[in-house]
Amino acid sequence: MASAFAHGIVAVALTRVGLRGALPWYIWPVAVISAILPDIDVLGFHAGIAYGDVWGHRGMTHSLAFAALWGVLVVAVVFRGSPQRLGLFMLFFVITASHGVLDAMTNGGLGIAFFSPFDTTRYFLPFRPLAVSPLGLRAFFDVRGLHILANEMWWVGMPSLGLLLLGWWRRHQPSRCDTGCEGE
């Protein structure tokens, strides 16, 4: 899996690019939690759920169906009065689904059950530059952990920074009518 750090960075970039205008402070923790949430399935290891099971690691909670359900739940509970509910649903769906996409770009594990529960086949993407992340925070404080973080900063952090810069540039461009749209 990609690390929680990488998932969080993607969530911040997608949120900043995906929404315009002033954002409520609580959108940031909800976005980061949404990006990390699919790894809640690691709790199944302690309950005896096998890695390759539907509810095992990289199974149901990494699926597009889970991302859609989570998007609906977040909008219904956290943003129920917002006039931008559809846009918020799409944002949280994409943020949550991005977890599986990043994990499918790693060099380890059994793949991602994107279409669970309808199809439990596990998939990897053809482009897999990310080193698989260790489970647990302590593992990041050794040489291997630092190499993994450096790898993620290159393959996830730099594109996320590019997204943020693109979003900033787009927000600071004059609208087409700033130069006058009289008579159009």
Secondary structure, 3 states (H helix, E strand, C coil): CCCHHHHHHHHHHHHHHHCCCCCCCCHHHHHHHHHHHHHHHHHHHHCCCCCCCCCCCCCHHHCHHHHHHHHHHHHHHCCCCCCCHHHHHHHHHHHHHHHHHHHCCECCCCCECCCCCCCCCCECCCCCCECCCCCCCHHHHCHHHHHHHHHHHHHHHHHHHHHHHHHHHHHCCCCHHHHCCCCC
